[in-house]
C-alpha cells in the first residue's frame, strides 16, 4: 500500500510537469530547428510501479522527434528508470539473476523479467572504464597516503559458454568432447573455464618485523604483550576482467599506480604467487617505465612447498615435521633460500631416499632456487613491506569465486564482464560515485548529444500547474493582532 501511494504521488508529479513544452527554440544536433508535434505518451517502470508520461515532441521531416521533458527527467530510452537499473545492478552483483529478479519483486513494485534484467546489468556497467579514466585525469597525489604502494595480481577461472572460451580452451574442449564417455575421468570437465585476471592496488604503512615475529616460538604465552597494531590497507581498489588479457590488466594497474604516485616518491611493491608470465610482465613494465619495483613472491606459497618436503623427509612424524619446517622457514625469512634448497637436497641424498619419495623435496628446492631473486624476505621485513598476497587471494574469492562459480552457472563473456565490474565497485567503495557518473553519462548520451550545442531546452509545467501556483502565491499569512 505504501508503494502504491508513492506511485500515485510520482504520477501526480509527472502530471504537473506535462506536457513539457520548451521555453526556447528546439534544435537537433545537426542544427535543424524542430517544430512541435502532437503529445506522445510513454510508460516508465519505476521502483513504485508503472507510471505514464505525456510529453510534447519536436520534429522535422526526416529527423527523429525529440522530447525535452525526457531530458529534464533524464529518462532512459528503454522502459526502466535509472533507479530501477541501479537496484538491478546492486542485486546482480550480490546474487544470481533469478534471485535478483525475485528480490526486486519482493522489495519494489518494479517488474523486470530475467532477460531484461540481464540486459540492464550490461547497460549499468558500461561506464566502468570511463569512470576510472575520468578519475585518474582529475586525480592528484595525496601526500597523506601511506608510503608503500602495493600492486598485486592473480587469476581465477570462470565456467563459460563454449563460444566465449578462448581459442586454446575451445580446442581443448572440442578434444574432450570427441573422447567423452559417460564417466568423467580425473581432471576432466564438461565445460571449460576462462581465466579472469584479478588485480588490486592499495597503500599501506610500513610494518617492520623480524623472522621470529612471523614464526614465534611455540612456547610463547597465549596472551602476548600488546604491540603496535598491524596497519590496514588504504584506498584499496580491486577489479577483475575476463575480456582483457592479463597483460592489459597489469598495464591498467600500473596506470592507476602512476596516478597515485606521479613523482615516484612511494616504495612500489608487487606481490605475486609465483606465476612466471605475470612476473615477466611486471618486470618488463617496470623497466619500460623506469620504476624501481620490489617484487616479492608470496611467503604462504613458499611455506606450502616446505611443508610438503617435510612430509617426505619425516613421514608420519608430526613433531619432527613441525620443527624442521619452522627451522627452514626461519632461514628463508632471513634471506637464505638458496642455502635452504641445497641443504634439503643434501639431506635427502644422505638419507638414500628413492626418487619417488624425494620428489617433494626436489620440487621445493627447485622452487626456492628458481624464485630466489624474489625471496629476499629479510630486506622486505626490514623495510616494513608485506610479504603475503592475502588481499588478492581474498579478492579472487569474494570478487570472482563467490558469485561467478555458482553451481550450474555458465556465463557469456559480456554478462560475466558486466557482473565483475559491478562487483568490483562496492568492493572498492566506489559504487555511489560511479552511479552518479553513470547517470551523467546517460544524460549526455541519451539527451544532450541529440541537441545543438549539447543544450537540452528547459520546459514549462502545464497550465493547470501554473494556475495552482499562482493561486498559492496570492495567499497571504495574516498574523493575529496581539491582545491589548
LONU-970766 format. One line per 5 residues: number of its first residue (from 1); their letters; for each residue x, y, z of C-alpha. Coordinates in Angstrom, 2 decimals, decimal comma. Layout:
<recs>
NUM	A	X Y Z  ...
</recs>
This chain:
<recs>
1	XXXXX	0,00 0,00 0,00  2,86 2,37 0,76  4,48 1,71 -2,61  1,17 2,29 -4,39  0,82 5,62 -2,57
6	XXXXX	4,31 6,60 -3,72  3,44 5,56 -7,29  0,39 7,84 -7,23  2,45 10,73 -5,87  5,06 10,21 -8,57
11	XXXXX	2,34 10,07 -11,21  0,86 13,31 -9,85  4,28 14,97 -10,05  4,66 13,86 -13,68  1,15 15,12 -14,46
16	XXXXX	2,11 18,55 -13,16  5,17 18,66 -15,44  3,28 17,57 -18,55  3,25 18,21 -21,47  6,76 19,66 -21,12
21	XXXXX	6,72 22,35 -23,78  10,09 24,01 -24,44  10,55 27,67 -23,48  13,09 28,22 -26,28  13,61 27,00 -29,86
26	XXXXX	14,47 23,32 -30,14  17,32 22,42 -32,48  18,77 18,97 -33,01  22,46 18,07 -33,15  22,60 18,96 -36,86
31	XXXXX	21,30 22,46 -36,11  17,84 21,87 -37,63  15,06 23,80 -35,90  12,29 21,41 -34,90  8,59 22,18 -34,66
36	XXXXX	6,10 20,88 -32,07  4,31 17,64 -32,80  1,35 16,03 -31,01  1,91 14,94 -27,44  3,48 11,50 -27,20
41	XXXXX	2,86 9,19 -24,26  5,22 6,60 -22,83  5,36 4,26 -19,87  8,13 4,26 -17,30  8,77 1,38 -14,91
46	XXXXX	9,76 2,97 -11,61  10,53 1,26 -8,31  6,98 2,18 -7,24  5,36 0,68 -10,35  4,42 1,78 -13,84
51	XXXXX	3,69 5,47 -14,47  2,65 7,37 -17,59  4,45 10,37 -19,03  2,92 12,56 -21,73  5,35 14,98 -23,35
56	XXXXX	5,47 17,28 -26,32  7,61 16,09 -29,19  9,62 18,25 -31,56  10,47 17,01 -35,03  11,11 17,76 -38,66
61	XXXXX	10,79 15,84 -41,89  13,36 13,05 -41,95  14,51 13,71 -38,38  13,57 11,74 -35,24  11,42 13,51 -32,68
66	XXXXX	12,99 14,94 -29,55  11,27 15,31 -26,20  12,80 17,96 -23,90  10,80 16,66 -20,93  12,61 13,31 -21,24
71	XXXXX	15,86 15,20 -20,85  14,57 17,16 -17,86  13,63 13,86 -16,18  16,73 12,04 -17,53  14,61 9,14 -18,72
76	XXXXX	16,47 6,24 -20,37  15,38 5,19 -23,88  14,11 1,86 -22,52  11,16 1,39 -20,21  13,08 1,06 -16,94
81	XXXXX	14,08 4,08 -14,89  17,65 4,71 -13,75  16,68 3,90 -10,18  15,36 0,51 -11,27  18,62 -0,03 -13,15
86	XXXXX	20,57 0,88 -10,01  18,63 -1,67 -7,96  19,22 -4,27 -10,67  22,96 -3,53 -10,61  23,10 -3,97 -6,83
91	XXXXX	21,17 -7,25 -6,86  23,09 -8,68 -9,82  26,39 -8,03 -8,07  25,22 -9,90 -4,98  23,18 -12,87 -6,16
96	XXXXX	22,19 -14,89 -9,21  19,93 -13,29 -11,79  16,97 -15,43 -10,67  17,40 -14,34 -7,06  17,84 -10,75 -8,18
101	XXXXX	14,54 -10,80 -10,06  12,80 -12,25 -7,00  14,36 -9,74 -4,60  13,45 -6,83 -6,85  9,85 -8,03 -6,99
106	XXXXX	9,71 -8,52 -3,22  11,04 -5,11 -2,18  9,88 -2,86 -5,04  6,90 -2,67 -7,36  9,06 -2,83 -10,49
111	XXXXX	8,51 -5,84 -12,75  11,69 -6,82 -14,59  11,77 -10,21 -16,39  15,02 -12,16 -16,32  16,07 -11,40 -19,91
116	XXXXX	15,56 -7,66 -19,39  17,31 -7,97 -16,02  20,44 -9,31 -17,75  20,32 -6,54 -20,38  20,02 -3,85 -17,70
121	XXXXX	23,08 -5,29 -15,92  25,16 -4,84 -19,07  23,93 -1,27 -19,54  24,59 -0,45 -15,89  28,25 -1,45 -16,19
126	XXXXX	29,06 0,27 -19,49  30,78 3,31 -17,93  33,18 1,36 -15,69  36,32 2,11 -17,70  35,26 5,71 -18,35
131	XXXXX	34,67 6,30 -14,64  38,18 5,27 -13,62  39,77 7,01 -16,59  37,99 10,24 -15,64  39,01 9,87 -12,01
136	XXXXX	42,63 9,33 -12,98  42,61 12,50 -15,07  41,34 14,51 -12,12  43,47 12,69 -9,54  46,07 14,48 -7,50
141	XXXXX	48,74 12,76 -5,46  47,67 12,73 -1,81  50,72 13,45 0,38  48,91 11,98 3,39  48,64 8,44 2,00
146	XXXXX	50,94 5,68 3,20  54,46 5,47 1,67  54,19 1,85 0,44  52,26 1,32 -2,79  51,31 -2,34 -3,28
151	XXXXX	50,38 -3,86 -6,65  49,18 -7,44 -6,71  47,64 -9,65 -9,39  46,27 -13,18 -9,68  43,84 -15,24 -11,76
156	XXXXX	40,63 -17,20 -11,22  38,78 -19,46 -13,65  35,11 -18,93 -14,56  32,94 -21,51 -16,34  31,93 -20,04 -19,69
161	XXXXX	29,70 -20,89 -22,59  31,68 -22,76 -25,26  31,56 -19,89 -27,76  33,08 -17,49 -25,21  36,09 -19,60 -24,29
166	XXXXX	39,50 -18,51 -25,51  40,68 -20,22 -28,71  43,08 -22,63 -27,00  40,43 -23,66 -24,48  37,88 -24,16 -27,24
171	XXXXX	40,23 -26,57 -28,98  40,84 -28,45 -25,73  37,09 -28,60 -25,06  36,49 -29,96 -28,58  39,11 -32,66 -27,99
176	XXXXX	37,44 -33,64 -24,72  34,06 -33,78 -26,42  35,37 -36,23 -29,03  36,54 -38,64 -26,34  33,62 -38,05 -23,98
181	XXXXX	32,27 -41,02 -22,06  29,51 -41,31 -19,53  32,09 -41,46 -16,76  34,37 -38,46 -16,36  38,00 -39,25 -15,68
186	XXXXX	40,26 -37,35 -13,31  40,69 -33,69 -14,23  38,04 -33,80 -16,97  35,24 -31,25 -17,08  32,05 -30,92 -19,01
191	XXXXX	32,67 -27,20 -19,55  35,89 -25,26 -19,94  36,88 -22,21 -17,95  38,16 -18,81 -18,96  40,70 -17,19 -16,67
196	XXXXX	39,71 -13,89 -15,06  42,64 -11,60 -14,31  42,24 -10,10 -10,84  44,17 -7,01 -9,76  44,39 -4,96 -6,57
201	XXXXX	46,24 -1,82 -5,61  46,47 -0,09 -2,25  48,76 1,87 0,04  49,88 0,72 3,46  52,06 1,99 6,30
206	XXXXX	55,39 0,21 6,92  55,34 -2,61 9,45  58,87 -3,63 10,38  59,20 -7,21 11,64  61,74 -9,96 12,09
211	XXXXX	61,65 -13,62 11,11  60,83 -14,51 14,72  57,84 -12,17 14,62  56,46 -14,14 11,68  57,16 -17,55 13,26
216	XXXXX	57,18 -17,08 17,03  58,46 -19,77 19,40  55,80 -22,38 20,15  56,21 -21,86 23,92  55,13 -18,24 23,60
221	XXXXX	52,37 -17,30 26,10  48,79 -17,38 24,90  48,34 -13,68 25,70  51,35 -11,85 24,24  52,08 -8,30 25,21
226	XXXXX	50,19 -5,77 23,18  52,31 -4,20 20,48  51,59 -1,86 17,60  48,53 -2,74 15,56  49,07 -4,12 12,09
231	XXXXX	48,45 -1,34 9,54  45,42 -1,81 7,31  45,38 -1,30 3,51  44,27 2,20 2,49  42,45 3,39 -0,65
236	XXXXX	42,17 -0,16 -1,90  40,85 -0,75 -5,41  40,19 -4,24 -6,74  38,85 -5,33 -10,12  38,77 -8,33 -12,43
241	XXXXX	38,36 -8,87 -16,16  37,59 -11,85 -18,36  37,65 -9,90 -21,61  41,08 -8,33 -21,17  44,35 -10,20 -21,24
246	XXXXX	46,47 -10,43 -18,07  48,96 -8,06 -19,70  46,26 -5,43 -20,24  45,05 -5,71 -16,64  48,62 -5,35 -15,32
251	XXXXX	49,05 -2,31 -17,57  45,91 -0,74 -16,08  47,26 -1,47 -12,62  50,49 0,38 -13,44  48,48 3,32 -14,83
256	XXXXX	46,47 3,51 -11,61  49,66 3,39 -9,55  51,28 6,12 -11,65  48,36 8,46 -10,98  48,61 7,75 -7,27
261	XXXXX	52,34 8,39 -7,22  53,23 10,60 -10,21  56,57 11,71 -8,73  57,72 8,24 -7,75  58,03 9,09 -4,05
266	XXXXX	56,50 5,86 -2,76  58,01 2,39 -2,50  56,40 0,24 -5,21  55,92 -3,40 -4,23  54,49 -6,16 -6,42
271	XXXXX	53,13 -9,24 -4,63  52,68 -12,40 -6,74  52,14 -16,10 -6,18  54,91 -17,32 -8,49  53,14 -17,09 -11,85
276	XXXXX	56,11 -16,70 -14,21  54,30 -14,82 -17,05  52,96 -12,33 -14,51  56,42 -11,81 -13,06  57,95 -11,31 -16,51
281	XXXXX	55,32 -8,75 -17,48  55,63 -6,87 -14,18  59,39 -6,63 -14,62  59,11 -5,56 -18,25  56,65 -2,76 -17,45
286	XXXXX	58,76 -1,60 -14,52  61,84 -1,39 -16,77  59,94 0,42 -19,54  58,61 3,00 -17,09  61,85 3,23 -15,14
291	XXXXX	60,21 2,23 -11,85  62,26 0,62 -9,04  59,82 -2,21 -8,37  60,36 -4,56 -5,43  58,89 -7,93 -6,47
296	XXXXX	58,02 -10,40 -3,68  56,69 -13,94 -4,03  54,00 -14,83 -1,51  55,53 -16,42 1,60  52,49 -18,66 2,12
301	XXXXX	53,11 -20,37 -1,23  56,72 -20,96 -0,23  55,64 -22,42 3,09  53,37 -24,92 1,33  56,33 -26,34 -0,61
306	XXXXX	58,41 -26,58 2,55  55,62 -28,42 4,37  55,42 -30,98 1,55  59,18 -31,50 1,71  58,97 -32,03 5,49
311	XXXXX	56,26 -34,62 4,96  58,54 -36,55 2,59  61,54 -36,39 4,94  59,61 -37,27 8,09  56,58 -39,34 7,10
316	XXXXX	54,09 -39,86 9,94  56,29 -37,87 12,34  54,35 -34,71 13,06  56,64 -33,20 15,76  59,71 -33,63 13,54
321	XXXXX	57,85 -32,14 10,58  56,85 -29,10 12,64  60,35 -28,45 13,96  62,07 -29,00 10,59  59,59 -26,76 8,78
326	XXXXX	59,87 -23,91 11,27  63,67 -24,06 11,24  63,88 -23,90 7,44  61,17 -21,24 7,07  63,07 -19,05 9,53
331	XXXXX	66,18 -19,38 7,36  64,15 -18,47 4,26  62,78 -15,40 6,06  66,38 -14,45 6,84  67,14 -14,40 3,11
336	XXXXX	68,87 -17,77 2,79  66,54 -19,54 0,37  69,34 -20,89 -1,85  71,19 -22,39 1,14  67,97 -23,99 2,36
341	XXXXX	67,40 -25,56 -1,08  70,92 -27,02 -1,13  70,61 -28,28 2,43  67,35 -30,15 1,92  68,66 -31,80 -1,23
346	XXXXX	71,78 -32,92 0,60  69,66 -34,26 3,45  67,54 -36,32 1,05  70,66 -37,72 -0,61  72,27 -38,70 2,70
351	XXXXX	69,09 -40,49 3,70  69,20 -42,51 0,47  65,61 -41,62 -0,38  64,28 -43,14 -3,62  63,34 -40,76 -6,44
356	XXXXX	59,60 -41,13 -5,95  59,81 -40,44 -2,22  62,12 -37,43 -2,51  60,15 -35,76 -5,30  58,51 -33,17 -2,94
361	XXXXX	61,98 -32,30 -1,64  63,34 -31,72 -5,15  60,26 -29,72 -6,14  60,67 -27,48 -3,10  64,38 -26,98 -3,79
366	XXXXX	63,70 -26,17 -7,45  61,03 -23,66 -6,42  63,35 -21,92 -3,97  66,18 -21,72 -6,50  64,00 -20,56 -9,40
371	XXXXX	62,40 -17,79 -7,36  65,37 -16,89 -5,17  65,59 -13,33 -6,64  62,10 -12,68 -5,22  62,57 -14,33 -1,82
376	XXXXX	64,60 -11,63 -0,07  62,20 -11,54 2,84  64,88 -10,19 5,17  65,02 -6,93 3,21  61,24 -6,79 2,80
381	XXXXX	60,64 -7,22 6,55  63,33 -4,65 7,40  61,57 -2,07 5,21  58,12 -2,92 6,59  56,88 -4,38 3,29
386	XXXXX	54,09 -7,02 3,23  55,17 -10,50 2,13  51,81 -12,27 1,66  49,12 -11,99 -1,02  46,12 -12,13 1,28
391	XXXXX	44,46 -9,12 -0,34  44,44 -10,57 -3,86  43,62 -14,08 -2,63  40,61 -12,65 -0,85  39,63 -10,68 -3,96
396	XXXXX	39,74 -13,86 -6,07  37,34 -15,45 -3,63  34,77 -12,74 -2,94  35,03 -10,91 -6,26  35,03 -13,94 -8,58
401	XXXXX	34,51 -17,30 -6,90  31,58 -16,46 -4,59  29,45 -15,00 -7,41  30,68 -16,32 -10,72  31,10 -20,02 -9,91
406	XXXXX	27,66 -20,77 -8,54  26,51 -24,33 -9,11  25,42 -24,84 -12,70  26,33 -21,32 -13,86  27,72 -20,83 -17,37
411	XXXXX	28,46 -17,28 -18,41  28,50 -15,30 -21,59  31,54 -13,08 -21,87  29,50 -9,87 -21,98  27,34 -10,76 -18,99
416	XXXXX	30,22 -12,04 -16,88  32,33 -8,95 -17,56  29,45 -6,67 -16,55  28,86 -8,53 -13,28  32,57 -8,49 -12,41
421	XXXXX	32,64 -4,74 -12,94  29,58 -4,19 -10,77  31,05 -6,38 -8,01  34,35 -4,50 -8,14  32,71 -1,13 -7,49
426	XXXXX	31,37 -1,74 -3,95  34,48 -3,78 -3,13  36,49 -0,62 -3,88  33,92 1,62 -2,13  33,20 3,35 -5,46
431	XXXXX	29,63 2,33 -6,29  27,89 5,57 -5,28  30,44 7,75 -7,06  30,24 5,51 -10,12  26,47 5,68 -10,28
436	XXXXX	26,48 9,46 -10,13  28,98 9,44 -13,00  26,88 6,87 -14,89  23,72 8,97 -14,64  25,58 11,99 -16,02
441	XXXXX	26,90 9,92 -18,91  23,42 8,60 -19,59  22,15 12,17 -19,77  24,89 13,07 -22,22  24,30 10,02 -24,43
446	XXXXX	20,51 9,92 -24,45  19,65 13,62 -24,35  22,36 16,31 -24,53  24,14 14,72 -27,51  20,93 14,90 -29,56
451	XXXXX	20,57 18,68 -29,26  22,56 21,56 -30,73  25,46 22,62 -28,51  24,53 19,75 -26,16  21,87 22,00 -24,67
456	XXXXX	18,50 20,49 -23,73  15,85 23,25 -23,75  14,11 23,94 -20,50  10,44 23,06 -20,18  7,45 24,73 -18,58
461	XXXXX	4,85 22,90 -16,48  1,24 22,54 -17,53  -1,21 25,44 -17,42  -3,09 23,75 -14,58  0,09 23,61 -12,55
466	XXXXX	0,82 27,27 -13,23  -2,67 28,29 -12,19  -2,34 26,38 -8,93  1,00 28,00 -8,17  -0,41 31,46 -8,94
471	XXXXX	-3,28 30,85 -6,54  -0,87 29,71 -3,87  1,27 32,81 -4,37  -1,78 35,00 -3,86  -2,36 33,67 -0,36
476	XXXXX	-1,18 35,86 2,48  -0,37 34,98 6,03  -2,36 37,15 8,40  -0,91 37,50 11,83  -3,27 37,71 14,73
481	XXXX	-3,12 41,06 16,48  -1,74 40,92 19,94  -4,37 41,33 22,64  -4,27 44,68 24,31
</recs>
